[in-house]
Amino acid sequence: MKLKKRLAAAQRRAGELEKLICKIYEDNALGKLPDARYATLDAQYAKEQVELSVEVKELESTIKAYEKARPSASKFLAIIDKYESFDHLTITMLNEFIDKILVHERERKNSVETTQEVEIYFNFIGRYVPPHFGEVTLTPEEQEVMRLKEARKDKLHQDYLRRKAEGKYQAYRDKTKSAIKEQIDAKKAVIRAEDMVVLERSLDGYRLSPLGKELIDAPKSDVMANGNRVLSEKEIEVFRKGLLSSPPVIRVLSILNDSRKSGKGSMSKYDVGSQLGFVGDIGFTHFEAEYVVRNGKSFNDAEGDADKWARTIISWLKQVNWVVQDGSVDVLGKSLPVYTTTYEVDRVLQYAARSTTKYIPQEMLCSNHHPFAEVIQLRRLSILEMLAKKPYMLIQSMVDAMVADGIDTDEETLAFDILNLRQAGIQISKERSYYRLTDKIAIDATRAPTTSIHQIVGGIEKKIEHYVMVYADSLPTRLVDNLIRYGYDSTNSAALFEMAVDKMFVLMGYGMRSRKQSEERKPSLRTASTLPCRTSSPKMRTPLLRGNSYWSSSLAGV
């Protein structure tokens, strides 16, 4: 090794210098060497001795570092040999090669074209910069082109800073941020779709499932549409498998498909959101489209949690060609996109969806926003486990089994839970008095709740639970939820309570119906006799609205 040879030579020369210095000292002392000559040689040897000392230390340090890094270099070379030939770069390969990546601040913030340093640190060898990444000598012509390009970038950046100072940039961001966010969410959704990742509770996060890895490794297409890359045929095939394992996806697909087949037509995200997710769960809020417009908000910015889930799932289904946008409807002068299923979905729901095992983590059974989330999760988990073991069960048998396990419940509560499980997309049928789980399910259960399983759900949640079941045959479940929840909090939720009452007026035959933009503008008042609800039923009395005295007295007159 050249460094070791040079170190040996430097050490040998250092030893020779020490002898020479002693020799000239003796010669000078004996009068053989004049003082002037001695001073010159002594200074020369001393200087060389200092330089050699520094060089020896540097060489020893370099050689020591090399010897220490040699095993790591061998490990890195082993990884290179392992992946000497490959067709697609995978996440596993990147994790084996790369330790970390440091991304530095851009030289010009918010500039489309700018310089930004990126440092890549490899496992075992640290940061490595190939030699050809160094400085490049430019010709005069290339330097002039570079100068003009930098001048243009400086001008554009100054224009941006001026627009920002005047507030125009922020106004543009406010106008477009929702659309940009929706695009980003749709891209992220491809990776987060059910069965693409597996819940890793010990890490409080997720890891890629085999199907997720298959999606990442699938060949990519180069086709672009509306600024987004269109999925390749292989990606669509894999993504569809993952979507079919998600009960909420099946729920959205069924809602849209039933609406198409029954002749009710296309649906907006708000229409789907009103039928999606758990009733009586504050983590699944819902807005009416008319409420959004009346409050001066845009459809991109204002949506309940259930509506947001509906929008996200619809975006997934559009990517795999199971759902298409079918124009838009006019809602109080605002355009709202509506969607419907393709005819292929009939066969998908009849065969593929039924034969696919549904992945159900315990956390999916109730949102963590619910004050009694753990208790409800455990109760619904018990329902699914019992129905998975027995083909048919009476609800009283389920109650008896849960009470025997120490879980306080009753028939109305379990009926409410089963209704919610259905709205979440889990297929549970009722044949006479017997319940039957028709889905194949894979339950991912965790520990028992930290709170007592004897804890009773109470307060407004219990009222919603009770009245949802009382009015189950007369009113939409989400409407009952909103009337009670917002009615009991009329001070902070007056506008939302008014939204729920408006919806009830529409069901009673008083209201305006959204219309396709291609339709002629005309009134859409409907009479109560055309409604599916039974307005003469004793269930339609005002105790449901008791929480807000102003609206209760008004509706009593109606």
BELTA-V260901 format. One record per backbone hydrogen bond with DSSP energy under -1.0 kcal/mol. CO is the residue of the C=O (numbers start at 1). NH is the residue of the N-H. E is the energy in kcal/mol with one decimal. If there is no record, write none. Layout:
CO & NH & E
CO & NH & E
This chain:
1 & 5 & -1.8
2 & 6 & -2.5
3 & 7 & -2.2
4 & 8 & -2.2
5 & 9 & -2.2
6 & 10 & -2.4
7 & 11 & -2.4
8 & 12 & -2.3
9 & 13 & -2.4
10 & 14 & -2.1
11 & 15 & -1.7
12 & 16 & -1.8
13 & 17 & -2.4
14 & 18 & -1.6
15 & 19 & -1.4
16 & 20 & -2.4
17 & 21 & -2.6
18 & 22 & -1.6
19 & 23 & -2.3
20 & 24 & -2.5
21 & 25 & -1.5
22 & 26 & -2.0
23 & 27 & -2.4
24 & 28 & -2.1
25 & 29 & -2.0
26 & 30 & -2.1
27 & 32 & -2.1
27 & 33 & -1.3
34 & 38 & -2.4
35 & 39 & -2.5
36 & 40 & -1.9
37 & 41 & -2.3
38 & 42 & -2.8
39 & 43 & -2.1
40 & 44 & -2.0
41 & 45 & -2.9
42 & 46 & -2.4
43 & 47 & -2.2
44 & 48 & -2.1
45 & 49 & -2.4
46 & 50 & -2.1
47 & 51 & -2.2
48 & 52 & -2.4
49 & 53 & -2.0
50 & 54 & -2.0
51 & 55 & -2.3
52 & 56 & -2.9
53 & 57 & -1.9
54 & 58 & -2.1
55 & 59 & -2.7
56 & 60 & -2.6
57 & 61 & -2.2
58 & 62 & -2.5
59 & 63 & -2.7
60 & 64 & -2.2
61 & 65 & -2.3
62 & 66 & -2.4
63 & 67 & -2.6
64 & 68 & -2.0
65 & 69 & -2.2
66 & 70 & -1.4
69 & 73 & -2.7
70 & 74 & -2.0
71 & 75 & -1.9
72 & 76 & -2.4
73 & 77 & -2.6
74 & 78 & -1.7
75 & 79 & -1.6
76 & 80 & -2.0
77 & 81 & -2.4
78 & 82 & -1.9
79 & 83 & -1.9
81 & 84 & -1.2
90 & 94 & -2.0
91 & 95 & -2.5
92 & 96 & -1.7
93 & 97 & -1.9
94 & 98 & -3.1
97 & 123 & -2.8
100 & 121 & -2.8
102 & 119 & -3.1
108 & 111 & -1.3
115 & 107 & -2.2
117 & 104 & -2.8
119 & 102 & -2.6
121 & 99 & -2.9
121 & 100 & -1.6
122 & 126 & -1.9
126 & 122 & -2.6
130 & 133 & -2.0
131 & 134 & -1.6
139 & 143 & -2.6
140 & 144 & -1.9
141 & 145 & -2.1
142 & 146 & -2.4
143 & 147 & -2.3
144 & 148 & -2.4
145 & 149 & -2.1
146 & 150 & -2.5
147 & 151 & -2.2
148 & 152 & -2.2
149 & 153 & -2.1
150 & 154 & -2.4
151 & 155 & -2.1
152 & 156 & -2.5
153 & 157 & -2.3
154 & 158 & -2.2
155 & 159 & -2.2
156 & 160 & -2.2
157 & 161 & -2.3
158 & 162 & -2.0
159 & 163 & -2.4
160 & 164 & -2.5
161 & 165 & -2.1
162 & 166 & -1.8
163 & 168 & -1.6
163 & 169 & -1.1
167 & 171 & -1.6
168 & 172 & -2.0
169 & 173 & -2.3
170 & 174 & -2.7
171 & 175 & -1.5
172 & 176 & -1.8
173 & 177 & -2.4
176 & 180 & -2.3
177 & 181 & -2.8
178 & 182 & -2.3
179 & 183 & -1.8
180 & 184 & -2.4
181 & 185 & -3.0
182 & 186 & -2.1
183 & 187 & -1.8
184 & 188 & -2.6
185 & 189 & -2.3
188 & 192 & -2.2
189 & 193 & -1.3
193 & 196 & -2.3
196 & 209 & -2.2
198 & 207 & -2.0
200 & 203 & -1.1
200 & 205 & -1.9
205 & 200 & -3.2
207 & 198 & -3.3
209 & 213 & -2.5
210 & 214 & -2.0
211 & 215 & -2.0
212 & 216 & -2.1
213 & 217 & -2.4
223 & 230 & -3.0
225 & 228 & -1.8
228 & 225 & -3.0
232 & 236 & -2.5
233 & 237 & -2.1
234 & 238 & -2.3
235 & 239 & -3.0
236 & 240 & -2.4
237 & 241 & -1.3
238 & 242 & -1.8
239 & 243 & -2.5
240 & 244 & -2.2
243 & 246 & -1.7
245 & 359 & -2.3
246 & 250 & -1.9
247 & 251 & -2.4
248 & 252 & -2.3
249 & 253 & -2.6
250 & 254 & -2.5
251 & 255 & -2.5
252 & 256 & -2.4
253 & 257 & -2.2
254 & 258 & -3.0
255 & 259 & -1.8
256 & 260 & -1.9
257 & 261 & -2.6
258 & 262 & -2.1
259 & 264 & -1.5
259 & 265 & -1.4
267 & 339 & -3.0
268 & 272 & -2.1
269 & 273 & -2.6
270 & 274 & -1.6
272 & 275 & -1.7
273 & 276 & -1.0
281 & 284 & -2.4
285 & 306 & -2.6
288 & 292 & -1.6
289 & 293 & -1.8
290 & 294 & -2.6
291 & 295 & -1.4
292 & 297 & -2.3
293 & 296 & -2.1
298 & 302 & -2.2
304 & 308 & -2.4
305 & 309 & -2.2
306 & 310 & -2.2
307 & 311 & -2.6
308 & 312 & -2.6
309 & 313 & -2.8
310 & 314 & -2.5
311 & 315 & -2.1
312 & 316 & -1.7
313 & 317 & -2.5
314 & 318 & -2.2
315 & 319 & -1.4
316 & 320 & -1.1
317 & 322 & -2.4
317 & 323 & -1.3
318 & 321 & -1.4
322 & 342 & -1.8
324 & 340 & -2.3
327 & 338 & -1.8
328 & 517 & -1.8
329 & 336 & -2.7
330 & 515 & -1.2
331 & 334 & -1.7
334 & 331 & -3.3
336 & 329 & -2.7
338 & 326 & -2.8
339 & 267 & -2.4
340 & 324 & -2.6
342 & 345 & -1.6
343 & 346 & -1.1
344 & 348 & -1.7
345 & 349 & -2.8
346 & 350 & -1.5
347 & 351 & -2.3
348 & 353 & -3.1
351 & 355 & -1.7
358 & 442 & -3.0
360 & 444 & -2.5
361 & 364 & -1.8
362 & 365 & -1.7
367 & 370 & -1.4
370 & 373 & -1.6
372 & 376 & -2.3
373 & 377 & -2.7
374 & 378 & -2.2
375 & 379 & -2.1
376 & 380 & -2.6
377 & 381 & -2.4
378 & 382 & -2.0
379 & 383 & -1.7
380 & 384 & -2.1
381 & 385 & -2.4
382 & 386 & -2.4
383 & 387 & -2.6
384 & 388 & -2.0
385 & 389 & -1.0
386 & 390 & -2.1
393 & 435 & -2.9
394 & 398 & -1.6
395 & 399 & -2.2
396 & 400 & -2.5
397 & 401 & -2.1
398 & 402 & -2.3
399 & 403 & -2.6
400 & 404 & -2.1
401 & 405 & -1.2
402 & 407 & -2.9
403 & 406 & -1.5
410 & 414 & -2.1
411 & 415 & -2.6
412 & 416 & -2.1
413 & 417 & -2.2
414 & 418 & -2.7
415 & 419 & -2.1
416 & 420 & -2.0
417 & 421 & -2.5
418 & 422 & -2.1
419 & 423 & -1.9
420 & 424 & -1.4
421 & 426 & -2.4
422 & 425 & -1.7
423 & 277 & -1.5
427 & 438 & -2.1
429 & 436 & -2.7
431 & 434 & -2.1
434 & 431 & -2.9
435 & 393 & -1.7
436 & 429 & -2.7
440 & 358 & -3.4
442 & 360 & -2.6
444 & 362 & -2.5
452 & 455 & -1.7
459 & 463 & -1.5
460 & 464 & -2.6
461 & 465 & -2.4
462 & 466 & -2.4
463 & 467 & -2.7
464 & 468 & -2.5
465 & 469 & -1.3
466 & 470 & -1.9
467 & 471 & -2.4
471 & 474 & -1.9
471 & 475 & -2.7
476 & 480 & -1.8
477 & 481 & -2.2
478 & 482 & -2.5
479 & 483 & -2.7
480 & 484 & -2.0
481 & 485 & -2.8
482 & 486 & -2.2
483 & 487 & -1.0
484 & 488 & -2.1
489 & 493 & -1.9
493 & 497 & -2.6
494 & 498 & -2.4
495 & 499 & -1.8
496 & 500 & -1.9
497 & 501 & -2.3
498 & 502 & -2.7
499 & 503 & -2.0
500 & 504 & -1.9
501 & 505 & -2.4
502 & 506 & -2.1
503 & 507 & -2.0
504 & 508 & -1.7
505 & 510 & -3.1
506 & 509 & -1.1
515 & 330 & -3.8
516 & 519 & -1.5
527 & 530 & -1.8
528 & 531 & -1.5
533 & 535 & -1.0
534 & 537 & -1.6
537 & 540 & -1.9
542 & 545 & -2.3
543 & 546 & -1.5
545 & 548 & -1.5
548 & 552 & -2.5
549 & 553 & -2.1
550 & 554 & -1.7
551 & 555 & -2.7
552 & 556 & -1.9
553 & 557 & -1.0
554 & 558 & -1.1
